[in-house]
């Protein structure tokens, strides 16, 4: 087993991909089932089309997300978690929920600390 604390460990690349803000939000948004690009963009407020495209491309390339094209006019593309993606998303769910539930406490602590300290 490789040690993720070593700079050459491939786990670091994966960590960079799944631990980014946008990847966590995309994976979490897909946990309830497949979504089309525009549905993801609407669900994840503040993400640009470019960033969503890049994030989806990375997650598809890593095997976490499946991209399905339905031949129609225009083509319909949807994104869904693969079994690998469902596994990582289950682990991310606890982290995501904890951050959501404690964000106000953390922001309050930052305010009490004050700027520059």
Biotite code that builds the C-alpha atoms (Angstrom):
import biotite.structure as struc

atoms = struc.array([
    struc.Atom([0.000, 0.000, 0.000], chain_id="A", res_id=1, res_name="UNK", atom_name="CA", element="C"),
    struc.Atom([1.308, 3.444, -0.862], chain_id="A", res_id=2, res_name="UNK", atom_name="CA", element="C"),
    struc.Atom([1.544, 6.297, 1.615], chain_id="A", res_id=3, res_name="UNK", atom_name="CA", element="C"),
    struc.Atom([-0.487, 9.367, 0.592], chain_id="A", res_id=4, res_name="UNK", atom_name="CA", element="C"),
    struc.Atom([1.912, 11.525, 2.593], chain_id="A", res_id=5, res_name="UNK", atom_name="CA", element="C"),
    struc.Atom([4.634, 10.830, 0.008], chain_id="A", res_id=6, res_name="UNK", atom_name="CA", element="C"),
    struc.Atom([4.698, 13.267, -2.886], chain_id="A", res_id=7, res_name="UNK", atom_name="CA", element="C"),
    struc.Atom([4.775, 10.535, -5.567], chain_id="A", res_id=8, res_name="UNK", atom_name="CA", element="C"),
    struc.Atom([1.728, 8.666, -4.288], chain_id="A", res_id=9, res_name="UNK", atom_name="CA", element="C"),
    struc.Atom([-0.978, 8.429, -6.979], chain_id="A", res_id=10, res_name="UNK", atom_name="CA", element="C"),
    struc.Atom([-3.607, 8.860, -4.272], chain_id="A", res_id=11, res_name="UNK", atom_name="CA", element="C"),
    struc.Atom([-2.695, 12.550, -4.202], chain_id="A", res_id=12, res_name="UNK", atom_name="CA", element="C"),
    struc.Atom([-3.943, 13.021, -7.759], chain_id="A", res_id=13, res_name="UNK", atom_name="CA", element="C"),
    struc.Atom([-7.220, 11.328, -6.877], chain_id="A", res_id=14, res_name="UNK", atom_name="CA", element="C"),
    struc.Atom([-7.481, 13.410, -3.707], chain_id="A", res_id=15, res_name="UNK", atom_name="CA", element="C"),
    struc.Atom([-7.031, 16.586, -5.747], chain_id="A", res_id=16, res_name="UNK", atom_name="CA", element="C"),
    struc.Atom([-9.838, 15.496, -8.061], chain_id="A", res_id=17, res_name="UNK", atom_name="CA", element="C"),
    struc.Atom([-12.452, 14.402, -5.514], chain_id="A", res_id=18, res_name="UNK", atom_name="CA", element="C"),
    struc.Atom([-11.702, 16.910, -2.767], chain_id="A", res_id=19, res_name="UNK", atom_name="CA", element="C"),
    struc.Atom([-12.151, 20.048, -4.845], chain_id="A", res_id=20, res_name="UNK", atom_name="CA", element="C"),
    struc.Atom([-15.183, 22.168, -3.988], chain_id="A", res_id=21, res_name="UNK", atom_name="CA", element="C"),
    struc.Atom([-16.816, 21.606, -7.365], chain_id="A", res_id=22, res_name="UNK", atom_name="CA", element="C"),
    struc.Atom([-16.169, 17.849, -7.463], chain_id="A", res_id=23, res_name="UNK", atom_name="CA", element="C"),
    struc.Atom([-17.696, 17.387, -4.006], chain_id="A", res_id=24, res_name="UNK", atom_name="CA", element="C"),
    struc.Atom([-20.774, 19.356, -5.071], chain_id="A", res_id=25, res_name="UNK", atom_name="CA", element="C"),
    struc.Atom([-21.129, 17.501, -8.394], chain_id="A", res_id=26, res_name="UNK", atom_name="CA", element="C"),
    struc.Atom([-20.740, 14.079, -6.785], chain_id="A", res_id=27, res_name="UNK", atom_name="CA", element="C"),
    struc.Atom([-23.170, 15.001, -4.004], chain_id="A", res_id=28, res_name="UNK", atom_name="CA", element="C"),
    struc.Atom([-25.703, 16.371, -6.500], chain_id="A", res_id=29, res_name="UNK", atom_name="CA", element="C"),
    struc.Atom([-25.582, 13.082, -8.432], chain_id="A", res_id=30, res_name="UNK", atom_name="CA", element="C"),
    struc.Atom([-26.139, 10.882, -5.387], chain_id="A", res_id=31, res_name="UNK", atom_name="CA", element="C"),
    struc.Atom([-29.913, 10.933, -5.925], chain_id="A", res_id=32, res_name="UNK", atom_name="CA", element="C"),
    struc.Atom([-29.723, 9.884, -9.563], chain_id="A", res_id=33, res_name="UNK", atom_name="CA", element="C"),
    struc.Atom([-28.718, 11.012, -13.045], chain_id="A", res_id=34, res_name="UNK", atom_name="CA", element="C"),
    struc.Atom([-28.854, 14.657, -14.065], chain_id="A", res_id=35, res_name="UNK", atom_name="CA", element="C"),
    struc.Atom([-28.338, 16.481, -17.315], chain_id="A", res_id=36, res_name="UNK", atom_name="CA", element="C"),
    struc.Atom([-25.720, 19.210, -17.652], chain_id="A", res_id=37, res_name="UNK", atom_name="CA", element="C"),
    struc.Atom([-28.172, 22.089, -17.285], chain_id="A", res_id=38, res_name="UNK", atom_name="CA", element="C"),
    struc.Atom([-29.776, 20.417, -14.251], chain_id="A", res_id=39, res_name="UNK", atom_name="CA", element="C"),
    struc.Atom([-26.377, 20.188, -12.573], chain_id="A", res_id=40, res_name="UNK", atom_name="CA", element="C"),
    struc.Atom([-25.607, 23.813, -13.444], chain_id="A", res_id=41, res_name="UNK", atom_name="CA", element="C"),
    struc.Atom([-28.938, 24.906, -11.957], chain_id="A", res_id=42, res_name="UNK", atom_name="CA", element="C"),
    struc.Atom([-28.518, 22.741, -8.858], chain_id="A", res_id=43, res_name="UNK", atom_name="CA", element="C"),
    struc.Atom([-24.960, 23.949, -8.135], chain_id="A", res_id=44, res_name="UNK", atom_name="CA", element="C"),
    struc.Atom([-25.373, 27.701, -7.927], chain_id="A", res_id=45, res_name="UNK", atom_name="CA", element="C"),
    struc.Atom([-22.283, 29.697, -8.831], chain_id="A", res_id=46, res_name="UNK", atom_name="CA", element="C"),
    struc.Atom([-20.536, 27.091, -10.976], chain_id="A", res_id=47, res_name="UNK", atom_name="CA", element="C"),
    struc.Atom([-19.642, 28.316, -14.448], chain_id="A", res_id=48, res_name="UNK", atom_name="CA", element="C"),
    struc.Atom([-20.313, 26.180, -17.498], chain_id="A", res_id=49, res_name="UNK", atom_name="CA", element="C"),
    struc.Atom([-16.570, 25.943, -18.073], chain_id="A", res_id=50, res_name="UNK", atom_name="CA", element="C"),
    struc.Atom([-15.869, 24.735, -14.522], chain_id="A", res_id=51, res_name="UNK", atom_name="CA", element="C"),
    struc.Atom([-18.758, 22.267, -14.632], chain_id="A", res_id=52, res_name="UNK", atom_name="CA", element="C"),
    struc.Atom([-17.482, 20.894, -17.953], chain_id="A", res_id=53, res_name="UNK", atom_name="CA", element="C"),
    struc.Atom([-13.938, 20.539, -16.600], chain_id="A", res_id=54, res_name="UNK", atom_name="CA", element="C"),
    struc.Atom([-15.130, 18.905, -13.379], chain_id="A", res_id=55, res_name="UNK", atom_name="CA", element="C"),
    struc.Atom([-17.370, 16.444, -15.213], chain_id="A", res_id=56, res_name="UNK", atom_name="CA", element="C"),
    struc.Atom([-14.583, 15.596, -17.669], chain_id="A", res_id=57, res_name="UNK", atom_name="CA", element="C"),
    struc.Atom([-12.228, 14.857, -14.763], chain_id="A", res_id=58, res_name="UNK", atom_name="CA", element="C"),
    struc.Atom([-14.787, 12.789, -12.840], chain_id="A", res_id=59, res_name="UNK", atom_name="CA", element="C"),
    struc.Atom([-15.720, 10.815, -15.973], chain_id="A", res_id=60, res_name="UNK", atom_name="CA", element="C"),
    struc.Atom([-12.030, 10.239, -16.722], chain_id="A", res_id=61, res_name="UNK", atom_name="CA", element="C"),
    struc.Atom([-11.447, 8.996, -13.167], chain_id="A", res_id=62, res_name="UNK", atom_name="CA", element="C"),
    struc.Atom([-14.356, 6.555, -13.437], chain_id="A", res_id=63, res_name="UNK", atom_name="CA", element="C"),
    struc.Atom([-16.530, 8.241, -10.796], chain_id="A", res_id=64, res_name="UNK", atom_name="CA", element="C"),
    struc.Atom([-19.191, 9.511, -13.209], chain_id="A", res_id=65, res_name="UNK", atom_name="CA", element="C"),
    struc.Atom([-20.731, 7.913, -16.294], chain_id="A", res_id=66, res_name="UNK", atom_name="CA", element="C"),
    struc.Atom([-21.674, 10.092, -19.255], chain_id="A", res_id=67, res_name="UNK", atom_name="CA", element="C"),
    struc.Atom([-24.596, 8.738, -21.244], chain_id="A", res_id=68, res_name="UNK", atom_name="CA", element="C"),
    struc.Atom([-25.609, 10.126, -24.624], chain_id="A", res_id=69, res_name="UNK", atom_name="CA", element="C"),
    struc.Atom([-29.117, 9.397, -25.859], chain_id="A", res_id=70, res_name="UNK", atom_name="CA", element="C"),
    struc.Atom([-29.288, 9.777, -29.628], chain_id="A", res_id=71, res_name="UNK", atom_name="CA", element="C"),
    struc.Atom([-31.936, 12.398, -30.233], chain_id="A", res_id=72, res_name="UNK", atom_name="CA", element="C"),
    struc.Atom([-32.142, 15.766, -31.871], chain_id="A", res_id=73, res_name="UNK", atom_name="CA", element="C"),
    struc.Atom([-30.441, 17.449, -30.121], chain_id="A", res_id=74, res_name="UNK", atom_name="CA", element="C"),
    struc.Atom([-28.497, 14.683, -28.344], chain_id="A", res_id=75, res_name="UNK", atom_name="CA", element="C"),
    struc.Atom([-29.404, 14.266, -24.686], chain_id="A", res_id=76, res_name="UNK", atom_name="CA", element="C"),
    struc.Atom([-26.464, 13.812, -22.331], chain_id="A", res_id=77, res_name="UNK", atom_name="CA", element="C"),
    struc.Atom([-26.876, 12.780, -18.712], chain_id="A", res_id=78, res_name="UNK", atom_name="CA", element="C"),
    struc.Atom([-24.420, 12.112, -15.915], chain_id="A", res_id=79, res_name="UNK", atom_name="CA", element="C"),
    struc.Atom([-24.715, 9.498, -13.199], chain_id="A", res_id=80, res_name="UNK", atom_name="CA", element="C"),
    struc.Atom([-22.512, 7.969, -10.538], chain_id="A", res_id=81, res_name="UNK", atom_name="CA", element="C"),
    struc.Atom([-20.694, 4.757, -11.362], chain_id="A", res_id=82, res_name="UNK", atom_name="CA", element="C"),
    struc.Atom([-20.337, 2.156, -8.572], chain_id="A", res_id=83, res_name="UNK", atom_name="CA", element="C"),
    struc.Atom([-16.912, 3.693, -7.867], chain_id="A", res_id=84, res_name="UNK", atom_name="CA", element="C"),
    struc.Atom([-18.491, 7.148, -7.718], chain_id="A", res_id=85, res_name="UNK", atom_name="CA", element="C"),
    struc.Atom([-21.284, 5.932, -5.451], chain_id="A", res_id=86, res_name="UNK", atom_name="CA", element="C"),
    struc.Atom([-18.669, 4.542, -3.067], chain_id="A", res_id=87, res_name="UNK", atom_name="CA", element="C"),
    struc.Atom([-16.687, 7.773, -2.793], chain_id="A", res_id=88, res_name="UNK", atom_name="CA", element="C"),
    struc.Atom([-19.876, 9.823, -2.588], chain_id="A", res_id=89, res_name="UNK", atom_name="CA", element="C"),
    struc.Atom([-21.081, 7.788, 0.368], chain_id="A", res_id=90, res_name="UNK", atom_name="CA", element="C"),
    struc.Atom([-17.843, 8.674, 2.139], chain_id="A", res_id=91, res_name="UNK", atom_name="CA", element="C"),
    struc.Atom([-18.090, 12.325, 1.081], chain_id="A", res_id=92, res_name="UNK", atom_name="CA", element="C"),
    struc.Atom([-21.685, 12.525, 2.292], chain_id="A", res_id=93, res_name="UNK", atom_name="CA", element="C"),
    struc.Atom([-20.689, 12.561, 5.963], chain_id="A", res_id=94, res_name="UNK", atom_name="CA", element="C"),
    struc.Atom([-18.060, 15.256, 5.342], chain_id="A", res_id=95, res_name="UNK", atom_name="CA", element="C"),
    struc.Atom([-20.462, 17.329, 3.212], chain_id="A", res_id=96, res_name="UNK", atom_name="CA", element="C"),
    struc.Atom([-23.252, 17.074, 5.786], chain_id="A", res_id=97, res_name="UNK", atom_name="CA", element="C"),
    struc.Atom([-20.896, 17.939, 8.656], chain_id="A", res_id=98, res_name="UNK", atom_name="CA", element="C"),
    struc.Atom([-19.596, 21.039, 6.850], chain_id="A", res_id=99, res_name="UNK", atom_name="CA", element="C"),
    struc.Atom([-23.128, 22.144, 5.976], chain_id="A", res_id=100, res_name="UNK", atom_name="CA", element="C"),
    struc.Atom([-24.290, 21.663, 9.567], chain_id="A", res_id=101, res_name="UNK", atom_name="CA", element="C"),
    struc.Atom([-21.317, 23.511, 11.116], chain_id="A", res_id=102, res_name="UNK", atom_name="CA", element="C"),
    struc.Atom([-20.570, 26.250, 8.563], chain_id="A", res_id=103, res_name="UNK", atom_name="CA", element="C"),
    struc.Atom([-22.256, 28.971, 10.632], chain_id="A", res_id=104, res_name="UNK", atom_name="CA", element="C"),
    struc.Atom([-20.274, 27.987, 13.750], chain_id="A", res_id=105, res_name="UNK", atom_name="CA", element="C"),
    struc.Atom([-17.032, 28.098, 11.778], chain_id="A", res_id=106, res_name="UNK", atom_name="CA", element="C"),
    struc.Atom([-17.843, 31.475, 10.233], chain_id="A", res_id=107, res_name="UNK", atom_name="CA", element="C"),
    struc.Atom([-18.743, 32.827, 13.689], chain_id="A", res_id=108, res_name="UNK", atom_name="CA", element="C"),
    struc.Atom([-15.392, 31.608, 15.048], chain_id="A", res_id=109, res_name="UNK", atom_name="CA", element="C"),
    struc.Atom([-13.614, 33.335, 12.162], chain_id="A", res_id=110, res_name="UNK", atom_name="CA", element="C"),
    struc.Atom([-15.446, 36.578, 12.950], chain_id="A", res_id=111, res_name="UNK", atom_name="CA", element="C"),
    struc.Atom([-14.511, 36.375, 16.638], chain_id="A", res_id=112, res_name="UNK", atom_name="CA", element="C"),
    struc.Atom([-10.902, 35.857, 15.669], chain_id="A", res_id=113, res_name="UNK", atom_name="CA", element="C"),
    struc.Atom([-10.918, 39.052, 13.638], chain_id="A", res_id=114, res_name="UNK", atom_name="CA", element="C"),
    struc.Atom([-9.027, 40.039, 10.510], chain_id="A", res_id=115, res_name="UNK", atom_name="CA", element="C"),
    struc.Atom([-5.316, 39.321, 10.222], chain_id="A", res_id=116, res_name="UNK", atom_name="CA", element="C"),
    struc.Atom([-5.055, 37.032, 13.239], chain_id="A", res_id=117, res_name="UNK", atom_name="CA", element="C"),
])
